Every structure is written in structure tokens, then in C-alpha cells.
Amino acid sequence: MTAPTAPDLLALDRAAQDLLFRAARTANTFTDEPVTDAQVAAIHDLIRYGPTAYNGQPLRVLLLRSLDSRARLLPHLSSGNRAATAAAPLTAILAADVEFHRRLPELYPHRPQAREWLADRAARVEQARFNATLQIGYLIVGVRAAGLAAGPMAGFDVAGVQREFFPDGRHEVLLLLNLGHPGPATPRERLPRLDTGEVIRTLDD
């Protein structure tokens, strides 16, 4: 039985809320139905409007669809992630472009000096990683909005994946993401979530 909730004050209807959050689960198995390029483009067209600092949009996504490309990735995964990745219809390597500042004159034109603000590589890498991570959150919600399931994975050899797929040093790998239509496996019972009062407080003075 669903626990009673407060009056619904969200603009999204209940079905959309459930699709994006309440009913969505991290997927470990997928059906054989492919994820098309058109679906990926539709997901990006939605999530690209999520905010990033300086409108920098540093997230870069490398899609591995073929068996050969997946075979290059599998040796770098932890043993628990290999089977799910080999069977997923699509795997994405999610990385931060640490040279994202080169596009700022185009993406942040009202502050022409923004590119120079990020001339220091260490500061730029920090911004790239932070904002690409924000975009990964948007991406997972976008995958769900397309009626697909996402299986994010951090269990892999980051340096190995970096050398194999991004040897130019311009991109820093952050996460792997399997995506597709969820398989028939029964998921474990949902783990507890913190209550609002444990997360949010108001400073009155």
C-alpha cells in the first residue's frame, strides 16, 4: 500500500512524477530492444537545458553500441559489472571536457572575459568535473523521461578507461552508464530515503 502523501503541489502530473522518480529504478538487466540514435538525440535535446556554470556544458558522452567497442571496455570493469554491461543494448562513457572553456565565447557571449577566468588548468578541471557531474544527473532523468532505464556504474578502472578511449588528455572519465528497456528481473525492495526534515532546514535569523 502506498503511504499517504501531502497535497500534490508539483506542476508535473502524478504519472510523470512516478516515471522520473518514484517508480524508476536503477537497472541491472535489459531487454534486447535497441536504444536508437533518435532516442539518444531526443534525450540530449531535453537535458541540454539544465543549468551549468558559465553555461559551459562540459559533459561529453561516448556511446558504445557494437560488440567490439564493448569488448574494449569490459576488461576495465569490476567483475560485478561485466555481465550487465556486455548484455546492455547501449553503454555510455560519461566524461568531462577539461577544455570546455574554449567554447565560452560562443556559449557565454555576454562575458567575453570568461575564457580567461578559466586559464588556470586546476580551476578549470574542477569546474569541468563539477558541472559535468550535474549534467549526469540531468541525463539520468532524461533517460527515464524517454521510458528507458539507466544503470550508472562507478566500479571500473578510471585510468584504464581513460587510456583506452580518451588518450588525448582532454577528457576526464567520471561514470559509466548502461541504458535500455529494463529487463524482467525483479528488483530488490527500494532502500529507505531520508525524510524532508532530515535534509532541509530553514535559517530564520
Short mmCIF file of the C-alpha atoms (twelve columns), coordinates in Angstrom:
data_MODEL
# 
_entry.id   MODEL 
# 
loop_
_atom_site.group_PDB 
_atom_site.id 
_atom_site.type_symbol 
_atom_site.label_atom_id 
_atom_site.label_alt_id 
_atom_site.label_comp_id 
_atom_site.label_asym_id 
_atom_site.label_seq_id 
_atom_site.Cartn_x 
_atom_site.Cartn_y 
_atom_site.Cartn_z 
_atom_site.pdbx_PDB_model_num 
ATOM 1   C CA . MET A 1   0.000  0.000  0.000   1 
ATOM 2   C CA . THR A 2   1.289  3.460  -0.887  1 
ATOM 3   C CA . ALA A 3   1.857  5.708  2.099   1 
ATOM 4   C CA . PRO A 4   -0.396 8.777  2.258   1 
ATOM 5   C CA . THR A 5   1.196  11.942 0.893   1 
ATOM 6   C CA . ALA A 6   0.740  15.670 1.393   1 
ATOM 7   C CA . PRO A 7   -1.378 17.571 -1.157  1 
ATOM 8   C CA . ASP A 8   0.367  17.459 -4.508  1 
ATOM 9   C CA . LEU A 9   1.934  20.838 -5.232  1 
ATOM 10  C CA . LEU A 10  4.069  19.800 -8.200  1 
ATOM 11  C CA . ALA A 11  3.394  21.012 -11.737 1 
ATOM 12  C CA . LEU A 12  4.088  17.569 -13.236 1 
ATOM 13  C CA . ASP A 13  1.185  15.148 -13.204 1 
ATOM 14  C CA . ARG A 14  1.441  12.084 -10.981 1 
ATOM 15  C CA . ALA A 15  2.295  9.717  -13.837 1 
ATOM 16  C CA . ALA A 16  5.257  11.868 -14.905 1 
ATOM 17  C CA . GLN A 17  6.472  12.117 -11.300 1 
ATOM 18  C CA . ASP A 18  6.373  8.342  -10.964 1 
ATOM 19  C CA . LEU A 19  8.112  7.819  -14.311 1 
ATOM 20  C CA . LEU A 20  11.003 10.100 -13.385 1 
ATOM 21  C CA . PHE A 21  11.395 9.269  -9.702  1 
ATOM 22  C CA . ARG A 22  9.023  7.145  -7.596  1 
ATOM 23  C CA . ALA A 23  8.684  4.154  -9.912  1 
ATOM 24  C CA . ALA A 24  12.088 4.464  -11.591 1 
ATOM 25  C CA . ARG A 25  14.806 2.059  -10.503 1 
ATOM 26  C CA . THR A 26  18.458 1.518  -11.333 1 
ATOM 27  C CA . ALA A 27  18.533 -1.239 -13.953 1 
ATOM 28  C CA . ASN A 28  20.905 -4.202 -13.938 1 
ATOM 29  C CA . THR A 29  19.233 -6.163 -16.737 1 
ATOM 30  C CA . PHE A 30  17.784 -5.025 -20.050 1 
ATOM 31  C CA . THR A 31  15.695 -6.431 -22.880 1 
ATOM 32  C CA . ASP A 32  17.149 -6.904 -26.370 1 
ATOM 33  C CA . GLU A 33  15.213 -3.897 -27.684 1 
ATOM 34  C CA . PRO A 34  17.749 -1.375 -29.017 1 
ATOM 35  C CA . VAL A 35  18.187 2.230  -27.974 1 
ATOM 36  C CA . THR A 36  18.103 4.251  -31.182 1 
ATOM 37  C CA . ASP A 37  20.134 7.287  -32.168 1 
ATOM 38  C CA . ALA A 38  16.842 9.201  -32.377 1 
ATOM 39  C CA . GLN A 39  16.076 8.364  -28.737 1 
ATOM 40  C CA . VAL A 40  19.538 9.480  -27.644 1 
ATOM 41  C CA . ALA A 41  19.149 12.743 -29.582 1 
ATOM 42  C CA . ALA A 42  15.729 13.355 -28.001 1 
ATOM 43  C CA . ILE A 43  17.174 12.779 -24.526 1 
ATOM 44  C CA . HIS A 44  20.001 15.233 -25.155 1 
ATOM 45  C CA . ASP A 45  17.650 17.801 -26.660 1 
ATOM 46  C CA . LEU A 46  15.760 17.756 -23.346 1 
ATOM 47  C CA . ILE A 47  18.583 17.665 -20.825 1 
ATOM 48  C CA . ARG A 48  20.852 20.218 -22.502 1 
ATOM 49  C CA . TYR A 49  18.738 22.955 -20.906 1 
ATOM 50  C CA . GLY A 50  19.855 22.016 -17.399 1 
ATOM 51  C CA . PRO A 51  21.971 24.794 -15.832 1 
ATOM 52  C CA . THR A 52  25.765 24.727 -15.670 1 
ATOM 53  C CA . ALA A 53  28.219 27.396 -14.528 1 
ATOM 54  C CA . TYR A 54  29.083 29.839 -17.342 1 
ATOM 55  C CA . ASN A 55  26.705 27.757 -19.488 1 
ATOM 56  C CA . GLY A 56  29.853 25.689 -20.079 1 
ATOM 57  C CA . GLN A 57  28.162 22.294 -20.674 1 
ATOM 58  C CA . PRO A 58  31.347 20.218 -20.180 1 
ATOM 59  C CA . LEU A 59  29.712 16.765 -20.286 1 
ATOM 60  C CA . ARG A 60  30.810 14.588 -23.203 1 
ATOM 61  C CA . VAL A 61  29.212 11.217 -23.944 1 
ATOM 62  C CA . LEU A 62  30.860 8.369  -25.830 1 
ATOM 63  C CA . LEU A 63  28.369 5.671  -26.877 1 
ATOM 64  C CA . LEU A 64  29.484 2.044  -27.117 1 
ATOM 65  C CA . ARG A 65  26.976 0.110  -29.193 1 
ATOM 66  C CA . SER A 66  28.965 -2.544 -31.057 1 
ATOM 67  C CA . LEU A 67  30.323 -5.748 -29.549 1 
ATOM 68  C CA . ASP A 68  33.851 -4.696 -30.500 1 
ATOM 69  C CA . SER A 69  33.644 -1.367 -28.702 1 
ATOM 70  C CA . ARG A 70  32.124 -3.052 -25.639 1 
ATOM 71  C CA . ALA A 71  34.921 -5.643 -25.666 1 
ATOM 72  C CA . ARG A 72  37.446 -2.826 -25.262 1 
ATOM 73  C CA . LEU A 73  35.626 -1.638 -22.138 1 
ATOM 74  C CA . LEU A 74  34.909 -4.912 -20.340 1 
ATOM 75  C CA . PRO A 75  38.468 -5.638 -19.103 1 
ATOM 76  C CA . HIS A 76  38.431 -2.326 -17.222 1 
ATOM 77  C CA . LEU A 77  35.216 -3.101 -15.293 1 
ATOM 78  C CA . SER A 78  34.883 -4.719 -11.905 1 
ATOM 79  C CA . SER A 79  33.753 -8.336 -12.208 1 
ATOM 80  C CA . GLY A 80  30.278 -7.492 -10.898 1 
ATOM 81  C CA . ASN A 81  29.629 -5.014 -13.726 1 
ATOM 82  C CA . ARG A 82  30.843 -7.012 -16.716 1 
ATOM 83  C CA . ALA A 83  27.831 -9.229 -17.399 1 
ATOM 84  C CA . ALA A 84  25.302 -6.392 -17.238 1 
ATOM 85  C CA . THR A 85  27.436 -4.216 -19.491 1 
ATOM 86  C CA . ALA A 86  28.021 -6.965 -22.047 1 
ATOM 87  C CA . ALA A 87  24.261 -7.559 -22.271 1 
ATOM 88  C CA . ALA A 88  23.060 -3.943 -22.267 1 
ATOM 89  C CA . PRO A 89  21.935 -2.567 -25.632 1 
ATOM 90  C CA . LEU A 90  23.961 0.609  -25.110 1 
ATOM 91  C CA . THR A 91  26.713 1.775  -22.775 1 
ATOM 92  C CA . ALA A 92  27.799 5.392  -22.409 1 
ATOM 93  C CA . ILE A 93  31.132 6.615  -21.105 1 
ATOM 94  C CA . LEU A 94  30.490 9.942  -19.389 1 
ATOM 95  C CA . ALA A 95  33.400 12.361 -19.290 1 
ATOM 96  C CA . ALA A 96  34.199 15.999 -18.583 1 
ATOM 97  C CA . ASP A 97  35.837 18.077 -21.308 1 
ATOM 98  C CA . VAL A 98  38.523 19.948 -19.387 1 
ATOM 99  C CA . GLU A 99  38.988 22.310 -22.339 1 
ATOM 100 C CA . PHE A 100 35.320 23.338 -22.282 1 
ATOM 101 C CA . HIS A 101 36.359 26.966 -21.771 1 
ATOM 102 C CA . ARG A 102 37.343 27.193 -25.447 1 
ATOM 103 C CA . ARG A 103 33.637 27.348 -26.325 1 
ATOM 104 C CA . LEU A 104 32.740 30.057 -23.792 1 
ATOM 105 C CA . PRO A 105 32.941 32.964 -26.264 1 
ATOM 106 C CA . GLU A 106 30.112 31.208 -28.111 1 
ATOM 107 C CA . LEU A 107 28.186 29.810 -25.125 1 
ATOM 108 C CA . TYR A 108 28.633 32.731 -22.695 1 
ATOM 109 C CA . PRO A 109 28.930 35.704 -25.063 1 
ATOM 110 C CA . HIS A 110 27.890 38.423 -22.613 1 
ATOM 111 C CA . ARG A 111 31.100 37.806 -20.609 1 
ATOM 112 C CA . PRO A 112 33.881 37.745 -23.229 1 
ATOM 113 C CA . GLN A 113 36.490 37.505 -20.476 1 
ATOM 114 C CA . ALA A 114 35.108 34.219 -19.113 1 
ATOM 115 C CA . ARG A 115 37.566 32.141 -21.110 1 
ATOM 116 C CA . GLU A 116 40.470 33.925 -19.442 1 
ATOM 117 C CA . TRP A 117 38.919 33.393 -15.992 1 
ATOM 118 C CA . LEU A 118 39.494 29.683 -16.535 1 
ATOM 119 C CA . ALA A 119 43.032 29.859 -17.910 1 
ATOM 120 C CA . ASP A 120 44.325 28.036 -14.819 1 
ATOM 121 C CA . ARG A 121 44.019 24.309 -15.575 1 
ATOM 122 C CA . ALA A 122 43.413 23.165 -11.993 1 
ATOM 123 C CA . ALA A 123 40.487 25.557 -11.557 1 
ATOM 124 C CA . ARG A 124 39.140 24.614 -14.974 1 
ATOM 125 C CA . VAL A 125 39.280 20.871 -14.276 1 
ATOM 126 C CA . GLU A 126 37.406 21.394 -11.014 1 
ATOM 127 C CA . GLN A 127 34.683 23.342 -12.841 1 
ATOM 128 C CA . ALA A 128 34.528 20.773 -15.640 1 
ATOM 129 C CA . ARG A 129 34.153 17.823 -13.286 1 
ATOM 130 C CA . PHE A 130 31.589 19.529 -11.058 1 
ATOM 131 C CA . ASN A 131 29.360 20.754 -13.866 1 
ATOM 132 C CA . ALA A 132 29.618 17.549 -15.914 1 
ATOM 133 C CA . THR A 133 28.501 15.671 -12.795 1 
ATOM 134 C CA . LEU A 134 25.462 17.968 -12.590 1 
ATOM 135 C CA . GLN A 135 24.721 17.130 -16.207 1 
ATOM 136 C CA . ILE A 136 24.953 13.409 -15.491 1 
ATOM 137 C CA . GLY A 137 22.094 13.853 -13.034 1 
ATOM 138 C CA . TYR A 138 20.050 15.560 -15.734 1 
ATOM 139 C CA . LEU A 139 20.969 12.781 -18.168 1 
ATOM 140 C CA . ILE A 140 19.698 10.016 -15.894 1 
ATOM 141 C CA . VAL A 141 16.367 11.828 -15.503 1 
ATOM 142 C CA . GLY A 142 16.266 12.348 -19.280 1 
ATOM 143 C CA . VAL A 143 16.798 8.626  -19.879 1 
ATOM 144 C CA . ARG A 144 13.831 7.929  -17.626 1 
ATOM 145 C CA . ALA A 145 11.751 10.564 -19.435 1 
ATOM 146 C CA . ALA A 146 12.307 8.572  -22.635 1 
ATOM 147 C CA . GLY A 147 10.782 5.496  -20.990 1 
ATOM 148 C CA . LEU A 148 14.190 3.844  -20.644 1 
ATOM 149 C CA . ALA A 149 16.126 2.696  -17.598 1 
ATOM 150 C CA . ALA A 150 19.612 3.764  -16.556 1 
ATOM 151 C CA . GLY A 151 22.257 1.705  -14.808 1 
ATOM 152 C CA . PRO A 152 25.068 4.024  -13.643 1 
ATOM 153 C CA . MET A 153 28.337 2.345  -12.642 1 
ATOM 154 C CA . ALA A 154 31.391 3.573  -10.767 1 
ATOM 155 C CA . GLY A 155 33.087 0.171  -10.437 1 
ATOM 156 C CA . PHE A 156 35.779 0.444  -13.097 1 
ATOM 157 C CA . ASP A 157 39.426 1.313  -13.622 1 
ATOM 158 C CA . VAL A 158 39.183 5.016  -14.410 1 
ATOM 159 C CA . ALA A 159 42.780 5.320  -15.613 1 
ATOM 160 C CA . GLY A 160 42.362 2.270  -17.847 1 
ATOM 161 C CA . VAL A 161 39.182 3.577  -19.472 1 
ATOM 162 C CA . GLN A 162 40.860 6.964  -19.863 1 
ATOM 163 C CA . ARG A 163 43.825 5.450  -21.725 1 
ATOM 164 C CA . GLU A 164 41.643 3.231  -23.900 1 
ATOM 165 C CA . PHE A 165 39.047 5.779  -25.013 1 
ATOM 166 C CA . PHE A 166 40.387 9.282  -24.267 1 
ATOM 167 C CA . PRO A 167 44.171 9.197  -24.722 1 
ATOM 168 C CA . ASP A 168 44.309 12.887 -25.720 1 
ATOM 169 C CA . GLY A 169 44.136 14.035 -22.073 1 
ATOM 170 C CA . ARG A 170 41.319 16.462 -22.839 1 
ATOM 171 C CA . HIS A 171 38.591 14.400 -21.194 1 
ATOM 172 C CA . GLU A 172 38.294 13.055 -17.647 1 
ATOM 173 C CA . VAL A 173 36.095 9.969  -17.287 1 
ATOM 174 C CA . LEU A 174 33.531 10.270 -14.491 1 
ATOM 175 C CA . LEU A 175 30.977 7.453  -14.793 1 
ATOM 176 C CA . LEU A 176 29.682 4.638  -16.985 1 
ATOM 177 C CA . LEU A 177 26.009 4.292  -17.830 1 
ATOM 178 C CA . ASN A 178 24.153 1.298  -19.237 1 
ATOM 179 C CA . LEU A 179 20.782 2.163  -20.721 1 
ATOM 180 C CA . GLY A 180 17.905 0.407  -22.376 1 
ATOM 181 C CA . HIS A 181 14.485 -1.031 -21.703 1 
ATOM 182 C CA . PRO A 182 14.517 -2.674 -18.252 1 
ATOM 183 C CA . GLY A 183 14.645 -6.459 -18.160 1 
ATOM 184 C CA . PRO A 184 12.274 -8.787 -16.333 1 
ATOM 185 C CA . ALA A 185 14.427 -9.282 -13.246 1 
ATOM 186 C CA . THR A 186 12.571 -8.416 -10.039 1 
ATOM 187 C CA . PRO A 187 14.397 -5.547 -8.354  1 
ATOM 188 C CA . ARG A 188 15.300 -5.579 -4.696  1 
ATOM 189 C CA . GLU A 189 12.970 -3.712 -2.402  1 
ATOM 190 C CA . ARG A 190 13.630 0.019  -2.587  1 
ATOM 191 C CA . LEU A 191 16.087 1.256  0.002   1 
ATOM 192 C CA . PRO A 192 14.977 3.917  2.505   1 
ATOM 193 C CA . ARG A 193 15.091 7.603  1.638   1 
ATOM 194 C CA . LEU A 194 15.698 10.382 4.148   1 
ATOM 195 C CA . ASP A 195 12.688 12.386 5.254   1 
ATOM 196 C CA . THR A 196 12.390 16.059 4.337   1 
ATOM 197 C CA . GLY A 197 13.082 17.156 7.910   1 
ATOM 198 C CA . GLU A 198 16.381 15.260 7.890   1 
ATOM 199 C CA . VAL A 199 17.579 17.028 4.742   1 
ATOM 200 C CA . ILE A 200 16.087 20.511 4.722   1 
ATOM 201 C CA . ARG A 201 16.164 23.187 7.388   1 
ATOM 202 C CA . THR A 202 15.357 26.881 7.312   1 
ATOM 203 C CA . LEU A 203 17.593 29.573 8.767   1 
ATOM 204 C CA . ASP A 204 15.235 32.199 10.154  1 
ATOM 205 C CA . ASP A 205 17.760 34.673 11.569  1 
# 
